[in-house]
Amino acid sequence: MINLLNTAQEALSNYAITCTSVDFIAQSGNTIYKVTDLDNNSYSLRLHQSKGDALESFWSKPEVIHSEMVWLQALALDTDLAVPAPLKNIHGEFITNVNNLNCTLLRWVEGEQKPIILTIEDAAAIGEMTGKLHRQASNWSIPGLFERPSFDSSRILQSLEKLSEQSKAGLLDADDTALLQQAGQRIITMMDTLERTPGNSGMIHADLIPSNLVFLGKEVRPIDFGACGFGYYLGDLGWTFSYIHPAFRERLLQSYAQFYPLPDNYVELLEGFFIAAQLETMNFWLGLPDWQEWLPGHIGRLASREINAYLNNESFLFSGKPYWE
């Protein structure tokens, strides 16, 4: 068994900083330590661990990790956004390998996390930040040897197959699942026929939810780019809207549009990408040990509200009761 703290300390010896503290923060996909140096600067040290299966091992590939660092460095240079900018080690590399673990060091992003977005001002700040993110991505030339996942309809198909299996096993309501399947097929058609252009797709964060945002004053700062990849910019917003109340969404989009343009049919597309994000994340949720305790209720509310409206061509983006209430 690898001693992770020892691994962290050995990794840090490869950087031109003198540490005064190394504190464990979290362990999910990666093990994360908060590191403080003699000058009181703070950093995030990530130990990229693979769980062993094929899907998970993709995320710990050096090429994939390096590509995330390359985009973060570009965002730090090209924008005024406070992002977790990566540091190179004394060998000039973004990745330090210790005990067969790939490690990265990034600047710590100060700020307060909020479990939910409760004000229209915070929603506007999220819109501004996301618009700046997408503006940089649309102008950025992808460098060679760059490898990140692509968010396409195949992920929706995977989710629909898993939902079907659980419905047949009697663990999900058959009527609710049928509505999700119907909506899913419509989403797949939408994504497969929507042409990808430099204006509507590129690098996206792919997980801009409250746990990956920190607030400092009136500014919102994105963290944890571990899921970033190629996708539609509206897909990024669709997932964010899963955590933004309908009453705040119009203000968020007004703020976003000051930094990156919305297409003419953005409401129709965003409603589709909202449903797409919900369906795609079922892949993850159905793998959680406690999903049977809460996911059937979540699916029931989603099916009777947003998905029902979507299938009946009734707009829900700015009105109605969201699935979480």
MIPAKE-250304 format. One record per residue: residue number from 1; residue in three letters; x, y, z of N, C-alpha, C in turn. Coordinates in steps of 0.2 Angstrom, whole numbers, plus 5000, padded with zeros to 4 digits. Atoms other than C-alpha are relative to their C-alpha. Example, Ala and Ser with C-alpha at 12.3 -4.5 7.8 and 13.67 -1.06 7.14 Angstrom:
2
> n,res,n_X,n_Y,n_Z,ca_X,ca_Y,ca_Z,c_X,c_Y,c_Z
> 1,ALA,5004,4994,5000,5062,4978,5039,5004,5006,5000
> 2,SER,4996,4994,4999,5068,4995,5036,4996,5005,5003
% end
This chain:
325
> n,res,n_X,n_Y,n_Z,ca_X,ca_Y,ca_Z,c_X,c_Y,c_Z
> 1,MET,5004,4994,5000,5000,5000,5000,5004,5006,5000
> 2,ILE,4996,4994,5000,5007,5017,4995,4998,5005,5005
> 3,ASN,5001,4994,4995,5009,5030,5009,4999,5006,4996
> 4,LEU,5001,4995,5004,5001,5044,5000,5003,5007,5002
> 5,LEU,4996,4994,4997,5008,5058,5012,5007,5000,4998
> 6,ASN,4993,5001,5002,5025,5051,5009,5001,5002,4992
> 7,THR,4999,4999,5007,5022,5051,4990,4999,5008,4999
> 8,ALA,5001,4993,5001,5015,5069,4991,5007,5004,5002
> 9,GLN,4994,4996,4998,5031,5075,5000,5006,4999,4996
> 10,GLU,4995,5002,5005,5042,5066,4988,4999,5004,4994
> 11,ALA,5001,4997,5006,5033,5074,4974,5002,5008,5000
> 12,LEU,4998,4992,4998,5035,5092,4982,5007,5001,4999
> 13,SER,4993,4998,5000,5053,5090,4983,5003,5001,4992
> 14,ASN,4998,4999,5008,5053,5091,4963,4998,5007,4998
> 15,TYR,5003,4993,5002,5046,5109,4964,5005,5005,5004
> 16,ALA,4995,4995,4997,5056,5125,4968,4996,5004,5005
> 17,ILE,5003,4997,4995,5046,5129,4983,5002,4997,5007
> 18,THR,4999,5002,4993,5049,5127,5002,4994,4999,5004
> 19,CYS,5006,5001,4997,5034,5119,5010,5000,5001,5008
> 20,THR,5000,5000,4993,5029,5123,5028,4994,4996,5002
> 21,SER,5005,5004,4998,5013,5113,5028,4997,4996,4994
> 22,VAL,5004,5004,5005,5004,5099,5018,4994,4997,5003
> 23,ASP,5006,5002,4997,4986,5096,5023,4996,4996,4995
> 24,PHE,5004,5004,5004,4975,5082,5016,4993,5004,4999
> 25,ILE,5007,4996,5001,4959,5090,5008,4995,4995,4998
> 26,ALA,5005,5004,5002,4950,5077,4999,5002,4994,4996
> 27,GLN,4998,5006,5004,4950,5060,4990,4993,4998,4996
> 28,SER,5005,5002,5004,4938,5057,4976,5003,4996,4994
> 29,GLY,4996,5003,5005,4945,5053,4959,5008,5001,5001
> 30,ASN,4993,4998,4998,4961,5061,4965,5001,5001,5007
> 31,THR,4999,4998,4994,4969,5063,4981,5003,5007,5000
> 32,ILE,4998,4993,5000,4972,5082,4985,5002,5002,5007
> 33,TYR,4997,4997,4994,4983,5091,4997,5000,5007,4999
> 34,LYS,4998,4993,5001,4984,5109,5001,5007,5001,5003
> 35,VAL,4993,4999,4998,5002,5115,5002,5001,5007,5001
> 36,THR,4998,4993,4998,5008,5131,5010,5008,5001,5000
> 37,ASP,4992,4999,5000,5026,5138,5007,5002,5005,5005
> 38,LEU,4997,4995,4996,5037,5149,5016,4998,5007,5000
> 39,ASP,5003,4993,5001,5030,5165,5008,4993,5000,5001
> 40,ASN,5007,5001,4999,5013,5159,5013,4995,5000,4994
> 41,ASN,5003,5002,5006,5008,5155,4995,4997,4993,5001
> 42,SER,5004,5007,4999,4995,5140,4994,5000,4997,4993
> 43,TYR,5000,5004,5006,4995,5127,4981,4995,4993,5001
> 44,SER,5004,5007,5000,4984,5111,4977,5005,4995,4997
> 45,LEU,4996,5006,5003,4994,5095,4975,4995,4994,4999
> 46,ARG,5005,5005,5001,4984,5082,4966,5004,4993,4998
> 47,LEU,4997,5007,5001,4989,5063,4966,4995,4997,4995
> 48,HIS,5005,5003,5005,4980,5056,4950,5000,4992,5001
> 49,GLN,5000,5007,4999,4975,5039,4955,4994,4997,4995
> 50,SER,5005,5004,5004,4966,5026,4943,4997,4995,5004
> 51,LYS,5003,5005,4996,4953,5015,4950,5001,4993,4996
> 52,GLY,4998,5007,5003,4959,5001,4938,4996,4999,4993
> 53,ASP,5004,5002,5006,4944,5000,4925,5002,5005,4995
> 54,ALA,4998,4996,5007,4946,5006,4907,4998,5007,5000
> 55,LEU,5003,4994,5000,4935,5021,4909,5004,5005,5005
> 56,GLU,4997,4996,4995,4944,5027,4925,5007,5001,4998
> 57,SER,4992,4999,5002,4962,5024,4918,5001,5005,4995
> 58,PHE,4999,4995,5005,4959,5036,4904,5002,5006,5003
> 59,TRP,4999,4994,4997,4959,5050,4916,5007,5001,5003
> 60,SER,4993,4999,4997,4976,5046,4924,5005,4999,4995
> 61,LYS,4995,5000,5005,4985,5045,4907,5004,5006,5000
> 62,PRO,4995,4994,5000,5000,5057,4907,4997,5005,4994
> 63,GLU,5002,4995,5005,4994,5064,4890,4994,5004,5002
> 64,VAL,5007,4997,4998,4976,5067,4897,5001,5006,5005
> 65,ILE,4998,4995,4994,4983,5076,4913,5004,5006,4997
> 66,HIS,4996,4994,5003,4996,5086,4903,4996,5005,4996
> 67,SER,5005,4996,5004,4982,5092,4891,4996,5005,5004
> 68,GLU,5004,4995,4995,4972,5099,4906,5004,5005,5002
> 69,MET,4996,4995,4998,4987,5108,4912,5002,5005,4995
> 70,VAL,4998,4996,5006,4991,5115,4895,4994,5005,4999
> 71,TRP,5006,4995,5001,4973,5123,4894,5000,5004,5006
> 72,LEU,5000,4996,4994,4974,5129,4912,5005,5006,5000
> 73,GLN,4995,4995,5001,4990,5138,4908,4998,5005,4995
> 74,ALA,5002,4995,5005,4983,5146,4893,4994,5004,5002
> 75,LEU,5006,4996,4996,4967,5152,4903,5003,5005,5004
> 76,ALA,4996,4996,4995,4979,5159,4916,5003,5006,4996
> 77,LEU,4997,4995,5004,4988,5169,4902,4996,5004,4996
> 78,ASP,5004,4997,5005,4974,5173,4890,4994,5004,5003
> 79,THR,5006,4997,4997,4960,5179,4903,5002,5003,5006
> 80,ASP,4999,4997,4993,4958,5189,4919,4997,4995,5005
> 81,LEU,5003,5005,4995,4950,5173,4927,5005,4998,5004
> 82,ALA,4996,5003,4995,4957,5167,4943,4999,4992,4999
> 83,VAL,5001,5007,5001,4960,5148,4938,5006,4997,5004
> 84,PRO,4994,5003,4997,4971,5135,4946,5005,4999,4995
> 85,ALA,4995,5001,5005,4986,5138,4936,5005,4995,5002
> 86,PRO,4996,5005,4998,4998,5124,4935,5008,5002,5000
> 87,LEU,4993,4998,5000,5017,5125,4940,5004,4994,4997
> 88,LYS,4995,5005,5003,5031,5116,4931,5005,4998,5006
> 89,ASN,4995,5002,4995,5043,5105,4942,5007,5003,4997
> 90,ILE,4993,4998,5001,5062,5108,4942,5003,4997,4994
> 91,HIS,4998,5003,5007,5063,5097,4926,4997,5003,4994
> 92,GLY,5003,4997,5005,5052,5109,4917,4993,4996,4997
> 93,GLU,5006,5005,5002,5037,5096,4917,4994,5002,5004
> 94,PHE,5006,4999,4996,5019,5098,4922,4999,4994,5005
> 95,ILE,5002,5006,4996,5018,5080,4929,5007,4998,5003
> 96,THR,4995,5003,4996,5029,5073,4942,4998,4993,5002
> 97,ASN,5002,5007,4999,5029,5054,4943,5004,4997,5006
> 98,VAL,4997,5003,4993,5032,5046,4961,4996,4994,5001
> 99,ASN,5003,5006,4998,5029,5028,4965,4994,4998,4995
> 100,ASN,5005,5001,5005,5020,5026,4948,4993,5004,5000
> 101,LEU,5005,4995,4999,5008,5040,4953,5002,5006,4996
> 102,ASN,4999,4994,5003,5006,5055,4942,4998,5006,5004
> 103,CYS,5002,4995,4996,5006,5071,4952,5001,5007,4997
> 104,THR,5000,4994,5002,5002,5089,4948,5000,5005,5005
> 105,LEU,5001,4994,4995,5004,5106,4957,4997,5006,4997
> 106,LEU,5004,4994,5003,4992,5120,4954,5000,5006,5006
> 107,ARG,5001,4995,4995,4990,5137,4962,4993,4999,5003
> 108,TRP,5006,5000,4996,4977,5137,4976,4995,5006,4998
> 109,VAL,5005,4995,5002,4961,5147,4971,4997,5002,5006
> 110,GLU,5004,4998,4994,4955,5157,4986,4993,5002,4999
> 111,GLY,5007,4998,5001,4937,5160,4989,4995,4996,5004
> 112,GLU,5005,5003,4996,4921,5154,4997,4996,4995,4996
> 113,GLN,5005,5004,5004,4911,5139,4991,4993,5001,5003
> 114,LYS,5007,4999,4998,4892,5140,4991,4996,4994,4998
> 115,PRO,5003,5006,5002,4882,5124,4991,4994,5001,4995
> 116,ILE,5005,4998,5005,4868,5133,4981,5001,5007,4998
> 117,ILE,5000,4993,5002,4866,5149,4971,4994,5003,5001
> 118,LEU,5006,4997,4997,4854,5160,4980,4999,5007,4998
> 119,THR,5001,4993,5002,4856,5177,4972,5001,5001,4993
> 120,ILE,4999,4999,5007,4854,5184,4955,5007,5003,4998
> 121,GLU,4993,4997,5001,4871,5193,4957,5005,4995,4999
> 122,ASP,4995,5005,5001,4880,5177,4959,4999,4996,4993
> 123,ALA,5001,5003,5006,4871,5170,4944,5003,5004,4994
> 124,ALA,4997,4996,5005,4876,5185,4934,5008,4999,5000
> 125,ALA,4993,5001,4999,4894,5182,4940,5002,4994,4996
> 126,ILE,4998,5007,5003,4894,5164,4934,4999,5001,4992
> 127,GLY,5001,4999,5007,4887,5170,4917,5006,5004,4997
> 128,GLU,4994,4997,5003,4902,5182,4915,5006,4996,5000
> 129,MET,4994,5005,5000,4915,5169,4920,4999,4995,4995
> 130,THR,5000,5005,5006,4908,5156,4908,5000,5003,4993
> 131,GLY,4999,4997,5006,4907,5168,4894,5007,5002,4998
> 132,LYS,4993,4999,5001,4925,5173,4896,5004,4993,4999
> 133,LEU,4997,5007,5001,4930,5154,4897,4998,4998,4993
> 134,HIS,5001,5002,5007,4921,5151,4881,5003,5004,4995
> 135,ARG,4997,4996,5005,4928,5166,4872,5007,4998,4999
> 136,GLN,4993,5002,5001,4946,5160,4876,5000,4994,4996
> 137,ALA,4999,5006,5003,4942,5143,4871,4998,5000,4992
> 138,SER,5002,4999,5007,4934,5149,4854,5006,5003,4996
> 139,ASN,4994,4996,5003,4950,5159,4850,5007,4996,5001
> 140,TRP,4994,5003,4999,4962,5146,4856,5002,4994,4995
> 141,SER,4998,5006,5005,4972,5134,4844,5002,4994,5004
> 142,ILE,4999,5006,4996,4972,5117,4851,5008,4998,4998
> 143,PRO,4993,5002,5002,4991,5112,4852,5000,4992,4998
> 144,GLY,4999,5007,5002,4998,5095,4845,5000,4996,5007
> 145,LEU,4999,5005,4995,4998,5080,4856,4995,5001,5006
> 146,PHE,5005,4998,4995,4982,5086,4865,4995,4995,5001
> 147,GLU,5005,5005,5000,4971,5073,4872,4995,5001,5006
> 148,ARG,5006,4999,4994,4954,5076,4882,4994,4997,4997
> 149,PRO,5006,5004,5002,4937,5067,4881,4996,5005,4995
> 150,SER,5005,4997,5004,4924,5072,4869,4993,4999,5002
> 151,PHE,5007,5001,4997,4906,5075,4875,4995,5000,4994
> 152,ASP,5005,5001,5005,4894,5068,4862,4995,4995,5001
> 153,SER,5007,5004,4999,4878,5058,4860,5002,4993,5002
> 154,SER,4999,5007,4998,4887,5041,4864,4999,5000,5007
> 155,ARG,5001,5000,4993,4887,5046,4882,4992,5000,5002
> 156,ILE,5007,5000,4998,4868,5049,4882,4998,4992,4998
> 157,LEU,5002,5007,5002,4866,5031,4873,5002,4996,5006
> 158,GLN,4998,5005,4995,4876,5023,4887,4995,5001,5006
> 159,SER,5004,4999,4995,4865,5031,4900,4993,4997,4999
> 160,LEU,5006,5003,5002,4849,5026,4891,5000,4992,5001
> 161,GLU,5000,5007,4999,4855,5008,4891,5000,4998,5008
> 162,LYS,5000,5002,4993,4859,5008,4910,4993,5001,5003
> 163,LEU,5007,4999,4997,4842,5016,4914,4995,4994,4998
> 164,SER,5005,5005,5003,4833,5003,4903,5002,4993,5004
> 165,GLU,4998,5006,4996,4843,4989,4913,4996,5000,5007
> 166,GLN,5003,4999,4993,4837,4996,4930,4993,5000,5000
> 167,SER,5008,5000,5000,4819,4998,4924,4998,4993,4999
> 168,LYS,5002,5007,5001,4818,4980,4918,5001,4996,5006
> 169,ALA,4999,5003,4993,4825,4975,4935,4995,5002,5005
> 170,GLY,5005,4998,4995,4811,4984,4943,5002,5005,5005
> 171,LEU,4997,4995,4995,4822,4997,4952,4998,5007,4998
> 172,LEU,5003,4993,5002,4815,5012,4942,4994,4999,4997
> 173,ASP,5007,4999,5003,4798,5017,4937,5000,4999,4992
> 174,ALA,5000,5002,5007,4794,5010,4920,4998,5006,4996
> 175,ASP,5002,4995,5004,4784,5025,4914,5005,5006,5000
> 176,ASP,4995,4994,5000,4797,5038,4920,5006,4998,4996
> 177,THR,4995,5002,5004,4810,5028,4912,4999,5001,4992
> 178,ALA,5002,4999,5007,4800,5028,4895,5001,5007,4998
> 179,LEU,5000,4993,5001,4799,5047,4896,5008,5002,4999
> 180,LEU,4993,4998,5001,4818,5048,4898,5003,4997,4994
> 181,GLN,4998,5003,5006,4821,5036,4884,4998,5004,4994
> 182,GLN,5002,4996,5005,4810,5046,4873,5004,5007,4999
> 183,ALA,4997,4994,5000,4818,5062,4877,5008,4999,4998
> 184,GLY,4993,5002,5001,4835,5054,4876,5001,4999,4992
> 185,GLN,5000,5001,5007,4832,5049,4858,5000,5007,4996
> 186,ARG,5001,4993,5004,4827,5067,4853,5007,5004,5001
> 187,ILE,4994,4997,4998,4843,5073,4862,5005,4998,4995
> 188,ILE,4995,5003,5004,4854,5061,4852,4999,5003,4993
> 189,THR,5001,4997,5006,4846,5067,4836,5002,5007,4999
> 190,MET,4998,4993,5000,4849,5085,4841,5007,5001,5000
> 191,MET,4993,5000,5000,4867,5082,4845,5003,4997,4994
> 192,ASP,4997,5003,5006,4870,5071,4830,4999,5005,4993
> 193,THR,5001,4996,5006,4863,5084,4818,5003,5008,5001
> 194,LEU,4997,4993,4999,4870,5100,4826,5007,5000,4998
> 195,GLU,4993,4999,5003,4886,5105,4816,5004,5003,5005
> 196,ARG,4995,4997,4995,4901,5108,4827,5004,5005,4996
> 197,THR,4996,4995,5003,4909,5124,4822,5005,5003,5006
> 198,PRO,4996,4996,4995,4923,5135,4831,4996,5005,5004
> 199,GLY,5004,4996,4996,4909,5146,4836,4995,4997,5005
> 200,ASN,5005,5003,4995,4898,5134,4845,5003,4994,5004
> 201,SER,4997,5005,4996,4910,5121,4852,5008,5000,5000
> 202,GLY,4993,4999,4998,4928,5119,4859,5001,4997,5006
> 203,MET,4998,5002,4994,4936,5116,4875,4994,5003,5005
> 204,ILE,5005,4998,4994,4923,5116,4890,5002,4998,5006
> 205,HIS,4998,5002,4994,4925,5115,4908,4996,4993,5002
> 206,ALA,5005,5006,5000,4910,5102,4908,4998,4998,5007
> 207,ASP,5003,5001,4993,4907,5103,4927,4999,5006,5004
> 208,LEU,5000,4993,4996,4903,5121,4932,4994,5000,5004
> 209,ILE,5005,5000,4995,4892,5117,4947,5003,5003,5006
> 210,PRO,4998,4996,4994,4892,5125,4964,5007,4997,5004
> 211,SER,4994,5003,4997,4906,5113,4971,5006,5001,4997
> 212,ASN,4994,4999,5004,4918,5118,4957,5000,5008,4999
> 213,LEU,5000,4993,5000,4915,5137,4960,5002,5003,5006
> 214,VAL,4998,4997,4994,4923,5148,4973,4998,5008,4999
> 215,PHE,5002,4993,5001,4917,5166,4976,5005,5004,5004
> 216,LEU,4996,4995,4997,4928,5181,4981,4998,5007,4998
> 217,GLY,5003,4994,5001,4919,5197,4983,4995,4999,4995
> 218,LYS,5005,5001,5005,4909,5199,4967,5002,4995,4994
> 219,GLU,4997,5005,5005,4920,5187,4957,4999,4993,5001
> 220,VAL,5000,5007,4999,4917,5169,4954,5006,4997,4996
> 221,ARG,4993,5003,5003,4932,5158,4950,4998,4992,4999
> 222,PRO,5001,5008,5001,4931,5140,4942,5006,4996,5002
> 223,ILE,4994,5005,4998,4941,5126,4950,4998,4993,4997
> 224,ASP,5000,5007,5002,4943,5107,4946,4998,5000,4993
> 225,PHE,5001,5001,5008,4945,5106,4927,5001,4993,4998
> 226,GLY,4998,5007,5001,4947,5087,4929,4996,4997,4995
> 227,ALA,5005,5003,5005,4932,5084,4918,5000,5003,4993
> 228,CYS,5000,4995,5006,4936,5097,4904,5002,4995,4994
> 229,GLY,5000,5004,5006,4935,5091,4886,4997,5004,4995
> 230,PHE,5003,4997,5006,4928,5095,4869,4993,4999,5000
> 231,GLY,5007,5001,5000,4910,5099,4868,4997,5007,4998
> 232,TYR,5004,4994,5002,4896,5112,4864,5001,5005,5006
> 233,TYR,5001,4995,4995,4897,5128,4874,4994,5000,5003
> 234,LEU,5006,5000,4997,4879,5127,4877,4999,4994,5004
> 235,GLY,5000,5006,4996,4882,5110,4884,5003,5001,5007
> 236,ASP,4997,4998,4993,4893,5118,4898,4994,5004,5004
> 237,LEU,5005,4996,4996,4878,5130,4902,4994,4995,5002
> 238,GLY,5006,5004,4999,4865,5116,4901,5001,4996,5007
> 239,TRP,4999,5003,4993,4874,5107,4916,5000,5005,5005
> 240,THR,5001,4995,4995,4876,5123,4925,4993,5001,5002
> 241,PHE,5007,4999,4998,4858,5126,4924,4996,4995,5004
> 242,SER,5003,5005,4996,4854,5110,4933,5001,5002,5007
> 243,TYR,5000,4998,4993,4859,5120,4948,4999,5008,5001
> 244,ILE,5002,4992,5000,4853,5138,4944,4992,5000,4999
> 245,HIS,5007,4999,5000,4835,5142,4948,4997,5004,4993
> 246,PRO,5002,4996,5007,4824,5147,4932,4999,5007,5001
> 247,ALA,5001,4993,4999,4821,5164,4940,5007,5004,4999
> 248,PHE,4994,4997,5000,4840,5167,4939,5003,4999,4993
> 249,ARG,4997,5002,5006,4844,5160,4922,5000,5005,4994
> 250,GLU,5000,4994,5005,4839,5175,4911,5006,5005,5001
> 251,ARG,4995,4995,4999,4851,5186,4920,5007,4997,4999
> 252,LEU,4994,5004,5002,4865,5173,4919,5002,5001,4993
> 253,LEU,4999,4999,5008,4863,5173,4900,5001,5007,4998
> 254,GLN,4999,4993,5002,4862,5192,4899,5008,5001,5001
> 255,SER,4993,4999,4998,4879,5192,4908,5005,4996,4995
> 256,TYR,4996,5004,5005,4886,5178,4897,5001,5003,4994
> 257,ALA,5000,4998,5007,4881,5186,4881,5004,5007,4999
> 258,GLN,4996,4994,5001,4891,5202,4885,5008,4998,4998
> 259,PHE,4993,5002,5001,4907,5191,4883,5000,4994,4995
> 260,TYR,5000,5005,5006,4902,5177,4871,4992,5000,4997
> 261,PRO,5007,5000,5003,4887,5177,4859,4996,4994,5000
> 262,LEU,5005,5006,5000,4872,5166,4860,4997,4999,4993
> 263,PRO,5004,5001,5007,4864,5158,4844,4993,5003,5001
> 264,ASP,5007,4998,5000,4847,5164,4839,4995,4995,5003
> 265,ASN,5004,5005,4998,4839,5148,4844,5002,4997,5007
> 266,TYR,4997,5002,4994,4848,5147,4861,4995,4997,5005
> 267,VAL,5004,5002,4995,4833,5144,4872,4998,4992,4998
> 268,GLU,5001,5007,5002,4828,5128,4862,5006,4996,5001
> 269,LEU,4994,5004,4999,4846,5122,4862,5001,4999,5007
> 270,LEU,4998,5001,4993,4849,5125,4880,4995,4996,5004
> 271,GLU,5005,5005,4997,4833,5116,4885,5002,4993,4998
> 272,GLY,4997,5007,5002,4840,5101,4875,5006,4998,5004
> 273,PHE,4994,5002,4996,4857,5102,4883,4999,5000,5007
> 274,PHE,5002,5001,4993,4849,5104,4900,4998,4993,5001
> 275,ILE,5003,5007,5000,4840,5087,4897,5006,4995,4999
> 276,ALA,4994,5004,5002,4856,5080,4889,5005,4999,5006
> 277,ALA,4996,5000,4994,4866,5085,4905,4998,4995,5005
> 278,GLN,5003,5005,4995,4854,5076,4916,5000,4993,4998
> 279,LEU,4999,5007,5002,4854,5060,4906,5007,4998,5000
> 280,GLU,4993,5002,5000,4873,5060,4904,5002,4998,5007
> 281,THR,4997,5001,4993,4876,5061,4923,4997,4994,5003
> 282,MET,5002,5006,4997,4865,5046,4926,5005,4994,4999
> 283,ASN,4994,5005,5001,4880,5036,4920,5004,5000,5007
> 284,PHE,4996,5000,4994,4889,5042,4936,4995,4998,5006
> 285,TRP,5004,5001,4994,4874,5042,4948,4998,4993,5001
> 286,LEU,5002,5007,4999,4869,5024,4944,5005,4996,5002
> 287,GLY,4994,5004,4998,4886,5019,4949,5001,5001,5008
> 288,LEU,4999,4998,4993,4884,5027,4967,4997,4994,5004
> 289,PRO,5003,5005,4996,4881,5014,4981,4993,5001,5003
> 290,ASP,5006,4999,4996,4866,5023,4988,4994,5003,4995
> 291,TRP,5004,4996,5005,4857,5028,4971,4993,4998,5001
> 292,GLN,5007,5002,4999,4841,5017,4975,4997,5004,5005
> 293,GLU,5003,4996,4994,4838,5028,4990,4997,5007,4997
> 294,TRP,5002,4994,5002,4836,5044,4980,4999,5001,4993
> 295,LEU,5000,4998,5007,4838,5043,4962,4993,4999,4997
> 296,PRO,5007,5000,5003,4820,5036,4958,4996,5006,5001
> 297,GLY,5003,4994,4999,4813,5051,4966,5002,5006,4996
> 298,HIS,4997,4994,5004,4824,5063,4957,4998,4999,4993
> 299,ILE,5002,5002,5007,4820,5054,4940,4992,5002,4999
> 300,GLY,5007,4999,5001,4801,5055,4944,4999,5007,5000
> 301,ARG,5001,4993,5001,4802,5074,4947,5002,5003,4993
> 302,LEU,4997,4997,5006,4813,5077,4932,4995,4998,4994
> 303,ALA,5005,5003,5005,4801,5066,4921,4994,5004,5000
> 304,SER,5007,4996,5000,4785,5075,4927,5001,5007,4998
> 305,ARG,5000,4993,5001,4792,5092,4925,5004,5002,4994
> 306,GLU,4997,4998,5006,4806,5097,4913,5000,4995,4994
> 307,ILE,5000,5005,5005,4806,5081,4903,4993,5000,4996
> 308,ASN,5007,5000,5003,4787,5081,4901,4999,5007,4996
> 309,ALA,5000,4993,5003,4788,5100,4896,5004,4999,4993
> 310,TYR,4996,5000,5006,4802,5096,4883,4997,4996,4995
> 311,LEU,5003,5004,5005,4793,5082,4875,4993,5003,4997
> 312,ASN,5006,4996,5002,4777,5093,4874,5001,5006,4996
> 313,ASN,4998,4994,5003,4787,5107,4866,4998,5006,5004
> 314,GLU,5002,4994,4996,4783,5118,4881,5007,5003,5003
> 315,SER,4994,4997,4997,4797,5130,4886,5000,5000,5008
> 316,PHE,4999,5001,4993,4804,5127,4904,5006,5004,5003
> 317,LEU,4994,4998,4998,4820,5136,4904,5000,5006,5006
> 318,PHE,5001,4994,4996,4814,5152,4913,4994,5000,5005
> 319,SER,5007,5000,4996,4798,5146,4922,4999,4993,5003
> 320,GLY,5002,5006,4998,4790,5132,4931,5004,4998,5006
> 321,LYS,4996,5002,4994,4796,5122,4946,5005,4995,4999
> 322,PRO,4994,5005,5001,4813,5114,4945,5000,4994,5003
> 323,TYR,5001,5007,4997,4815,5096,4948,5003,4999,5007
> 324,TRP,4997,5001,4993,4825,5099,4964,4995,5003,5006
> 325,GLU,5005,4997,4995,4810,5108,4973,4995,4996,5002
% end
